[in-house]
Amino acid sequence: MKQAITRTAIVSILGTIAVGVGATPAFAATTAPSCIGRTIHNADSDTNPVGVTLKNNCGSTKKVRIILDWGTDSPCITLAAGATKTWYSLSVLADYDKTVLC
């Protein structure tokens, strides 16, 4: 009887882990709308990191975050309607991935 309970517990734990692995993270954010213009300045040397210029062409203030591969993401950036902001990564290895709402 004890063996059956242990086996059931292990199967239950493994099932929970398997479900958790494929789940979308709770912090997954929505992609910023197309009215947020994005200009990517790719790293062009060992000393010039990737940069992103954002322009808010929306009719209202938006809060966005720049998501990078191989680098630290930007903080949450507040852009008033019509505002432009350029943000540079600290990593020359970083690659632009996407811009999301925050």
NUROKE-654989 format. One record per residue (C-alpha): x, y, z. Coordinates in pm, whole numbers, always signed. Layout:
px/py/pz
X/Y/Z
...
//
This chain:
px/py/pz
+0/+0/+0
+280/+240/+91
+448/+173/-246
+127/+258/-436
+89/+588/-252
+452/+681/-321
+418/+592/-690
+99/+802/-716
+270/+1098/-548
+568/+1080/-786
+343/+1061/-1093
+144/+1358/-964
+459/+1566/-905
+603/+1482/-1247
+272/+1571/-1413
+271/+1908/-1239
+629/+1977/-1349
+552/+1881/-1710
+254/+2117/-1720
+461/+2399/-1566
+741/+2365/-1821
+517/+2444/-2118
+321/+2721/-1949
+354/+3085/-2045
+529/+3285/-1772
+306/+3507/-1560
+521/+3808/-1652
+481/+3763/-2029
+385/+4106/-2162
+176/+4221/-2456
+362/+4350/-2761
+347/+4730/-2786
+99/+4860/-3046
+214/+4952/-3397
+165/+5322/-3319
+489/+5296/-3118
+755/+5350/-3384
+1076/+5153/-3343
+1413/+5229/-3503
+1685/+4977/-3424
+2048/+5091/-3414
+2242/+4764/-3437
+2575/+4731/-3260
+2841/+4826/-3515
+3159/+4752/-3322
+3293/+4615/-2996
+3226/+4947/-2827
+2889/+5058/-2971
+2598/+4863/-2822
+2254/+4816/-2976
+2018/+5110/-2937
+1646/+5155/-2995
+1466/+5479/-3070
+1098/+5476/-2981
+842/+5731/-3103
+493/+5741/-2958
+257/+5806/-3250
-40/+5695/-3039
-296/+5942/-2910
-210/+5876/-2544
+82/+5811/-2309
+224/+5457/-2330
+459/+5267/-2099
+691/+5031/-2284
+991/+4807/-2223
+1254/+4705/-2480
+1323/+4330/-2471
+1666/+4211/-2582
+1825/+3878/-2660
+2169/+3842/-2499
+2135/+4158/-2293
+1950/+4328/-2009
+1605/+4460/-2101
+1527/+4829/-2061
+1342/+4965/-1762
+978/+5063/-1815
+987/+5379/-2030
+699/+5629/-2019
+637/+5798/-2354
+389/+6085/-2377
+196/+6114/-2704
+437/+6245/-2970
+748/+6186/-2754
+1070/+6018/-2872
+1324/+5834/-2657
+1646/+5651/-2748
+1773/+5379/-2517
+2106/+5195/-2547
+2193/+4854/-2409
+2499/+4811/-2191
+2593/+4495/-2382
+2758/+4493/-2724
+2632/+4134/-2765
+2265/+4228/-2728
+2010/+4190/-3006
+1673/+4364/-3024
+1383/+4122/-2973
+1065/+4324/-2925
+895/+4616/-2750
+621/+4535/-2498
+378/+4723/-2279
+461/+4748/-1910
//
